[in-house]
Amino acid sequence: MQFNEDGQRASAMGANADLALQVQMLKTRLDVVLPTLATREQLQQEVGAIRGELKHEIGTVRAEIGSLRSEMHQAFTNTLKWGVGIALTSIVAVAAVVTAMAPMFQLSARGRDALALAIVTDKAQDAQRD
């Protein structure tokens, strides 16, 4: 295939026209997109605002943790107080019951005589061994 000089120029001019059209489309896109992009100052302002919000939220969380610690300590103290109170009350109640029932457990006269006899017999056996 042979190209004449005008044909080569025509295809080169067509390629240039396509290139020029693509450049124009890119310029149009940039003109549309560029105004919507944030500037460095705007980004720094946003980052600063977010930092401020995060610091505030972190402070709030720390305060809540402190209040939870306080509540937990108070709950533990109350539980300990109730436990000690219940234990002391139980001991006093058992002592009262034992004291009240003590007269029922006293030995009768016959039982005391049997116990005294057992003690005397035990002492007599010890004396014989010596």
Backbone as ProteinMPNN parsed JSONL, in Angstrom:
{"seq_chain_A": "MQFNEDGQRASAMGANADLALQVQMLKTRLDVVLPTLATREQLQQEVGAIRGELKHEIGTVRAEIGSLRSEMHQAFTNTLKWGVGIALTSIVAVAAVVTAMAPMFQLSARGRDALALAIVTDKAQDAQRD", "coords_chain_A": {"N_chain_A": [[0.84, -1.165, 0.0], [0.431, 2.131, -0.763], [0.947, 5.373, 0.359], [-0.032, 8.59, -0.204], [1.339, 11.837, 0.115], [-0.591, 13.62, 1.094], [-2.423, 11.847, 2.221], [-1.077, 10.76, 4.369], [-0.808, 12.991, 5.918], [-3.459, 13.549, 6.422], [-4.269, 11.344, 7.989], [-2.63, 11.775, 10.17], [-3.572, 14.219, 11.021], [-6.139, 13.477, 11.756], [-5.596, 11.8, 13.924], [-4.481, 13.668, 15.587], [-6.713, 15.233, 16.037], [-8.329, 13.469, 17.44], [-6.757, 13.181, 19.712], [-6.764, 15.8, 20.641], [-9.452, 16.05, 21.249], [-9.696, 14.168, 23.338], [-8.009, 15.395, 25.225], [-9.46, 17.72, 25.676], [-11.764, 16.61, 26.82], [-10.678, 15.584, 29.182], [-9.885, 17.991, 30.403], [-12.373, 19.108, 30.822], [-13.479, 17.289, 32.64], [-11.688, 17.67, 34.78], [-12.274, 20.336, 35.346], [-14.824, 20.022, 36.324], [-14.528, 18.237, 38.487], [-12.454, 19.254, 40.104], [-13.304, 21.601, 41.633], [-14.784, 20.34, 43.611], [-13.063, 19.009, 45.256], [-11.349, 18.859, 48.404], [-9.449, 21.363, 50.101], [-6.114, 21.651, 51.502], [-6.225, 23.082, 53.878], [-8.929, 22.828, 54.536], [-9.057, 20.079, 54.983], [-7.329, 19.882, 57.201], [-8.832, 21.312, 59.058], [-11.046, 19.645, 59.299], [-9.814, 17.319, 60.309], [-8.888, 18.356, 62.732], [-11.341, 18.94, 63.966], [-12.405, 16.376, 64.197], [-10.488, 15.241, 65.888], [-10.961, 16.761, 68.184], [-13.575, 15.93, 68.806], [-13.077, 13.215, 69.278], [-11.369, 13.365, 71.51], [-13.142, 14.423, 73.336], [-15.044, 12.339, 73.476], [-13.399, 10.279, 74.441], [-12.782, 11.32, 76.933], [-15.34, 11.255, 78.052], [-15.803, 8.477, 78.12], [-13.781, 7.707, 79.894], [-14.679, 8.982, 82.211], [-17.068, 7.572, 82.628], [-16.024, 5.022, 83.117], [-14.69, 5.534, 85.494], [-16.901, 6.112, 87.149], [-18.157, 3.618, 87.079], [-16.236, 2.058, 88.372], [-16.391, 3.177, 90.892], [-19.056, 2.523, 91.581], [-18.856, -0.279, 91.563], [-17.052, -0.688, 93.665], [-18.569, 0.299, 95.772], [-20.725, -1.517, 95.714], [-19.37, -3.904, 96.344], [-18.49, -3.282, 98.926], [-20.963, -2.997, 100.238], [-21.955, -5.62, 99.981], [-20.035, -7.015, 101.453], [-20.478, -5.903, 104.007], [-23.123, -6.796, 104.505], [-22.681, -9.55, 104.448], [-20.938, -9.933, 106.673], [-22.639, -9.008, 108.663], [-24.758, -10.884, 108.508], [-23.36, -13.225, 109.149], [-22.511, -12.7, 111.809], [-25.025, -12.409, 113.022], [-26.03, -14.986, 112.66], [-24.266, -16.482, 114.265], [-24.841, -15.417, 116.805], [-27.525, -16.185, 116.962], [-27.323, -19.014, 116.968], [-25.888, -19.343, 119.335], [-27.783, -18.365, 121.135], [-29.843, -20.263, 120.839], [-28.529, -22.588, 121.696], [-27.982, -21.858, 124.337], [-30.579, -21.555, 125.294], [-31.501, -24.158, 125.111], [-29.851, -25.532, 126.782], [-30.617, -26.17, 129.487], [-32.213, -28.413, 129.022], [-30.456, -30.395, 128.369], [-29.16, -31.109, 130.652], [-27.971, -33.485, 133.017], [-29.859, -36.029, 134.611], [-30.501, -36.865, 138.097], [-29.931, -39.513, 138.482], [-28.365, -40.021, 136.236], [-26.177, -38.396, 136.84], [-25.163, -39.704, 139.072], [-24.369, -42.096, 137.902], [-22.38, -41.173, 136.222], [-20.585, -40.136, 138.112], [-19.873, -42.472, 139.417], [-18.567, -43.8, 137.348], [-16.365, -42.192, 137.067], [-15.113, -42.471, 139.53], [-14.548, -45.203, 139.478], [-12.756, -45.269, 137.377], [-10.649, -43.794, 138.474], [-9.944, -45.486, 140.525], [-8.951, -47.68, 139.147], [-6.74, -46.526, 137.982], [-5.237, -46.033, 140.257], [-4.645, -48.61, 141.121], [-2.937, -49.494, 139.168], [-0.699, -48.005, 139.571]], "CA_chain_A": [[0.0, 0.0, 0.0], [1.178, 3.378, -0.873], [0.244, 6.557, 0.863], [0.506, 9.825, -0.742], [1.698, 12.785, 1.154], [-1.831, 14.152, 1.669], [-3.045, 10.79, 3.019], [-0.356, 10.671, 5.649], [-1.149, 14.18, 6.696], [-4.862, 13.433, 6.822], [-4.362, 10.42, 9.121], [-1.964, 12.42, 11.297], [-4.469, 15.268, 11.506], [-7.24, 12.779, 12.414], [-5.079, 11.346, 15.218], [-4.343, 14.885, 16.406], [-8.054, 15.667, 16.413], [-8.752, 12.571, 18.518], [-5.966, 13.541, 20.887], [-7.272, 17.09, 21.111], [-10.76, 15.777, 21.848], [-9.452, 13.521, 24.622], [-7.476, 16.423, 26.129], [-10.581, 18.598, 26.017], [-12.63, 15.875, 27.739], [-9.984, 15.555, 30.466], [-9.977, 19.343, 30.969], [-13.752, 19.279, 31.292], [-13.604, 16.489, 33.858], [-10.958, 18.353, 35.844], [-13.02, 21.547, 35.708], [-15.997, 19.614, 37.09], [-14.127, 17.541, 39.704], [-11.532, 20.047, 40.904], [-13.931, 22.424, 42.673], [-15.372, 19.526, 44.677], [-12.002, 18.474, 46.105], [-11.057, 19.678, 49.577], [-8.102, 21.937, 50.165], [-5.337, 21.202, 52.65], [-6.751, 23.76, 55.059], [-10.208, 22.208, 54.877], [-8.759, 18.764, 55.558], [-6.788, 20.099, 58.536], [-9.942, 21.711, 59.911], [-11.837, 18.439, 59.563], [-9.035, 16.454, 61.2], [-8.923, 19.0, 64.036], [-12.68, 18.76, 64.531], [-12.532, 14.961, 64.566], [-9.658, 15.051, 67.082], [-11.685, 17.343, 69.312], [-14.684, 15.037, 69.136], [-12.524, 11.986, 69.859], [-10.901, 13.674, 72.86], [-14.34, 14.567, 74.171], [-15.6, 10.997, 73.674], [-12.484, 9.533, 75.313], [-13.013, 11.851, 78.268], [-16.63, 10.73, 78.523], [-15.62, 7.051, 78.428], [-12.989, 7.624, 81.131], [-15.557, 9.354, 83.328], [-17.974, 6.451, 82.851], [-15.238, 3.95, 83.737], [-14.497, 5.942, 86.883], [-18.153, 5.94, 87.889], [-18.373, 2.171, 87.222], [-15.34, 1.595, 89.428], [-16.983, 3.641, 92.151], [-20.241, 1.71, 91.846], [-18.42, -1.635, 91.884], [-16.477, -0.648, 95.006], [-19.684, 0.459, 96.696], [-21.465, -2.781, 95.75], [-18.546, -4.864, 97.079], [-18.53, -2.893, 100.33], [-22.286, -3.355, 100.756], [-22.021, -7.082, 100.077], [-19.194, -7.407, 102.583], [-21.195, -5.518, 105.231], [-24.248, -7.718, 104.684], [-22.131, -10.881, 104.768], [-20.47, -9.916, 108.06], [-23.828, -8.894, 109.509], [-25.469, -12.164, 108.522], [-22.54, -14.198, 109.886], [-22.606, -12.405, 113.242], [-26.387, -12.721, 113.45], [-26.136, -16.454, 112.727], [-23.518, -16.945, 115.446], [-25.624, -15.039, 117.984], [-28.735, -17.017, 116.993], [-26.937, -20.366, 117.39], [-25.549, -19.269, 120.76], [-29.043, -18.212, 121.88], [-30.538, -21.551, 120.805], [-27.798, -23.52, 122.559], [-28.206, -21.416, 125.711], [-31.965, -21.84, 125.65], [-31.707, -25.603, 125.201], [-28.887, -26.11, 127.723], [-31.246, -26.879, 130.622], [-32.762, -29.689, 128.574], [-29.385, -31.374, 128.235], [-28.552, -31.42, 131.936], [-28.156, -34.872, 133.421], [-30.741, -36.281, 135.746], [-29.758, -37.28, 139.288], [-29.475, -40.875, 138.241], [-27.267, -39.927, 135.283], [-25.013, -37.842, 137.529], [-24.607, -40.763, 139.916], [-23.681, -43.048, 137.019], [-21.159, -40.507, 135.756], [-19.67, -40.068, 139.249], [-19.387, -43.831, 139.638], [-17.605, -44.102, 136.28], [-15.14, -41.445, 137.339], [-14.484, -43.1, 140.696], [-14.028, -46.484, 139.016], [-11.588, -44.965, 136.536], [-9.569, -43.372, 139.374], [-9.522, -46.681, 141.265], [-8.131, -48.489, 138.232], [-5.453, -45.818, 137.826], [-4.5, -46.211, 141.508], [-4.17, -49.995, 141.163], [-1.823, -49.631, 138.212], [0.504, -47.35, 140.123]], "C_chain_A": [[0.877, 1.217, 0.0], [0.316, 4.515, -0.387], [0.825, 7.757, 0.161], [0.744, 10.774, 0.423], [0.462, 13.369, 1.82], [-2.514, 13.115, 2.57], [-2.374, 10.643, 4.374], [-0.715, 11.851, 6.537], [-2.587, 14.073, 7.211], [-4.995, 12.493, 8.01], [-3.696, 11.013, 10.351], [-2.867, 13.485, 11.889], [-5.657, 14.637, 12.224], [-6.817, 12.296, 13.802], [-4.932, 12.533, 16.152], [-5.708, 15.372, 16.877], [-8.592, 14.789, 17.545], [-8.037, 12.907, 19.83], [-6.464, 14.851, 21.489], [-8.629, 16.908, 21.785], [-10.602, 15.124, 23.221], [-8.913, 14.514, 25.652], [-8.595, 17.34, 26.581], [-11.526, 17.911, 27.016], [-11.991, 15.81, 29.139], [-10.051, 16.916, 31.162], [-11.371, 19.577, 31.542], [-13.969, 18.504, 32.589], [-12.897, 17.173, 35.022], [-11.699, 19.607, 36.299], [-14.241, 21.206, 36.556], [-15.584, 19.048, 38.46], [-13.307, 18.439, 40.627], [-12.225, 20.927, 41.939], [-14.531, 21.61, 43.832], [-14.325, 18.946, 45.615], [-11.71, 19.434, 47.252], [-9.629, 20.202, 49.511], [-7.399, 21.399, 51.411], [-5.881, 21.823, 53.945], [-8.081, 23.139, 55.502], [-10.002, 20.839, 55.524], [-8.208, 18.905, 56.974], [-7.884, 20.511, 59.516], [-10.793, 20.481, 60.279], [-11.112, 17.505, 60.53], [-9.034, 17.041, 62.609], [-10.268, 18.819, 64.716], [-12.87, 17.318, 64.995], [-11.704, 14.674, 65.815], [-10.365, 15.584, 68.32], [-12.833, 16.454, 69.766], [-14.177, 13.767, 69.805], [-12.038, 12.233, 71.283], [-12.083, 13.805, 73.811], [-14.936, 13.193, 74.481], [-14.719, 10.16, 74.603], [-12.645, 10.01, 76.753], [-14.307, 11.334, 78.869], [-16.499, 9.264, 78.929], [-14.823, 6.895, 79.719], [-13.837, 7.968, 82.348], [-16.529, 8.218, 83.651], [-17.254, 5.284, 83.514], [-15.003, 4.272, 85.206], [-15.754, 5.755, 87.712], [-18.47, 4.454, 88.077], [-17.478, 1.588, 88.308], [-15.908, 1.956, 90.794], [-18.182, 2.786, 92.526], [-19.861, 0.283, 92.235], [-17.845, -1.689, 93.304], [-17.587, -0.546, 96.054], [-20.481, -0.841, 96.826], [-20.691, -3.835, 96.539], [-18.591, -4.565, 98.578], [-19.872, -3.261, 100.959], [-22.43, -4.86, 100.938], [-21.211, -7.585, 101.267], [-19.884, -7.077, 103.904], [-22.339, -6.486, 105.514], [-23.743, -9.11, 105.073], [-21.666, -10.958, 106.212], [-21.663, -9.845, 109.008], [-24.586, -10.199, 109.628], [-24.685, -13.214, 109.31], [-22.634, -13.956, 111.388], [-23.994, -12.73, 113.786], [-26.576, -14.224, 113.585], [-25.432, -16.995, 113.96], [-24.306, -16.641, 116.717], [-26.878, -15.913, 118.087], [-28.418, -18.435, 117.462], [-26.606, -20.374, 118.874], [-26.819, -19.155, 121.605], [-29.792, -19.535, 121.933], [-29.856, -22.55, 121.737], [-28.019, -23.149, 124.019], [-29.623, -21.749, 126.161], [-32.205, -23.334, 125.846], [-30.786, -26.262, 126.222], [-29.572, -26.777, 128.918], [-31.828, -28.226, 130.229], [-31.707, -30.786, 128.527], [-28.713, -31.696, 129.562], [-28.899, -32.853, 132.327], [-29.13, -34.973, 134.596], [-29.888, -36.73, 136.929], [-29.179, -38.672, 139.101], [-28.295, -40.882, 137.283], [-26.01, -39.379, 135.926], [-24.354, -38.892, 138.414], [-23.828, -41.767, 139.082], [-22.362, -42.447, 136.52], [-20.14, -40.44, 136.879], [-19.073, -41.434, 139.52], [-18.344, -44.204, 138.59], [-16.288, -43.39, 136.542], [-14.384, -42.086, 138.497], [-13.857, -44.422, 140.288], [-12.764, -46.278, 138.2], [-10.407, -44.577, 137.418], [-9.034, -44.579, 140.144], [-8.637, -47.554, 140.397], [-6.767, -47.845, 138.056], [-4.594, -46.032, 139.07], [-3.926, -47.628, 141.59], [-2.972, -50.169, 140.245], [-0.542, -49.061, 138.805], [1.039, -48.156, 141.231]], "O_chain_A": [[1.906, 1.297, 0.671], [-0.876, 4.6, -0.682], [2.035, 7.882, -0.025], [0.374, 10.501, 1.565], [0.48, 13.592, 3.03], [-3.12, 13.48, 3.578], [-3.033, 10.427, 5.391], [-0.899, 11.713, 7.746], [-2.873, 14.479, 8.338], [-5.74, 12.786, 8.945], [-4.153, 10.777, 11.469], [-2.93, 13.646, 13.108], [-6.143, 15.198, 13.206], [-7.597, 12.377, 14.75], [-5.215, 12.439, 17.347], [-5.839, 15.868, 17.996], [-9.223, 15.28, 18.482], [-8.64, 12.914, 20.903], [-6.571, 14.982, 22.709], [-8.911, 17.556, 22.793], [-11.303, 15.492, 24.164], [-9.311, 14.48, 26.816], [-8.665, 17.698, 27.757], [-12.025, 18.549, 27.943], [-12.678, 15.961, 30.15], [-10.251, 16.984, 32.374], [-11.525, 20.17, 32.61], [-14.577, 19.018, 33.528], [-13.441, 17.248, 36.124], [-11.748, 19.907, 37.492], [-14.652, 21.997, 37.406], [-16.218, 19.347, 39.472], [-13.475, 18.367, 41.845], [-11.743, 20.986, 43.071], [-14.756, 22.151, 44.915], [-14.677, 18.434, 46.678], [-11.808, 20.652, 47.102], [-8.734, 19.571, 48.948], [-8.024, 20.769, 52.265], [-5.977, 21.153, 54.973], [-8.322, 22.95, 56.695], [-10.683, 20.486, 56.486], [-8.578, 18.131, 57.857], [-7.864, 20.102, 60.676], [-11.2, 20.314, 61.429], [-11.718, 16.966, 61.455], [-9.165, 16.299, 63.582], [-10.325, 18.569, 65.92], [-13.431, 17.073, 66.062], [-12.154, 13.951, 66.704], [-10.37, 14.943, 69.371], [-13.038, 16.251, 70.963], [-14.765, 13.292, 70.777], [-12.265, 11.407, 72.167], [-12.027, 13.349, 74.953], [-15.292, 12.917, 75.626], [-15.225, 9.422, 75.448], [-12.644, 9.204, 77.683], [-14.363, 11.013, 80.057], [-17.025, 8.856, 79.964], [-15.149, 6.047, 80.549], [-13.726, 7.325, 83.392], [-16.785, 7.935, 84.821], [-17.82, 4.625, 84.386], [-15.102, 3.394, 86.064], [-15.687, 5.292, 88.851], [-18.995, 4.066, 89.12], [-17.907, 0.727, 89.076], [-15.904, 1.149, 91.723], [-18.308, 2.368, 93.678], [-20.47, -0.3, 93.132], [-18.12, -2.626, 94.054], [-17.548, -1.217, 97.085], [-20.868, -1.222, 97.931], [-21.284, -4.581, 97.318], [-18.714, -5.475, 99.397], [-19.919, -3.774, 102.077], [-22.971, -5.317, 101.945], [-21.651, -8.473, 101.998], [-19.874, -7.894, 104.825], [-22.5, -6.944, 106.645], [-24.326, -9.764, 105.937], [-21.959, -11.93, 106.907], [-21.697, -10.533, 110.029], [-25.011, -10.581, 110.719], [-25.272, -14.002, 110.051], [-22.817, -14.9, 112.157], [-24.122, -13.265, 114.887], [-27.217, -14.685, 114.529], [-25.958, -17.883, 114.631], [-24.428, -17.492, 117.598], [-27.249, -16.335, 119.182], [-29.16, -19.0, 118.265], [-26.99, -21.295, 119.595], [-26.92, -19.772, 122.665], [-30.328, -19.892, 122.983], [-30.523, -23.271, 122.479], [-28.222, -24.029, 124.856], [-29.83, -22.18, 127.295], [-33.033, -23.724, 126.668], [-30.936, -27.453, 126.496], [-29.146, -27.857, 129.33], [-31.919, -29.111, 131.08], [-32.03, -31.97, 128.633], [-27.773, -32.492, 129.589], [-29.974, -33.361, 132.009], [-29.191, -34.091, 135.453], [-28.686, -36.951, 136.78], [-28.058, -38.953, 139.524], [-27.34, -41.636, 137.468], [-24.904, -39.822, 135.615], [-23.127, -38.961, 138.495], [-22.764, -42.234, 139.488], [-21.354, -43.146, 136.415], [-18.952, -40.661, 136.644], [-17.884, -41.541, 139.822], [-17.348, -44.853, 138.909], [-15.218, -43.932, 136.265], [-13.162, -42.227, 138.449], [-12.744, -44.732, 140.712], [-11.807, -47.042, 138.329], [-9.278, -44.984, 137.146], [-7.832, -44.689, 140.387], [-7.658, -48.114, 140.889], [-5.752, -48.539, 137.989], [-3.378, -46.193, 138.969], [-2.816, -47.809, 142.089], [-2.072, -50.948, 140.558], [0.553, -49.571, 138.568], [2.046, -47.786, 141.833]]}, "name": "protein", "num_of_chains": 1, "seq": "MQFNEDGQRASAMGANADLALQVQMLKTRLDVVLPTLATREQLQQEVGAIRGELKHEIGTVRAEIGSLRSEMHQAFTNTLKWGVGIALTSIVAVAAVVTAMAPMFQLSARGRDALALAIVTDKAQDAQRD"}
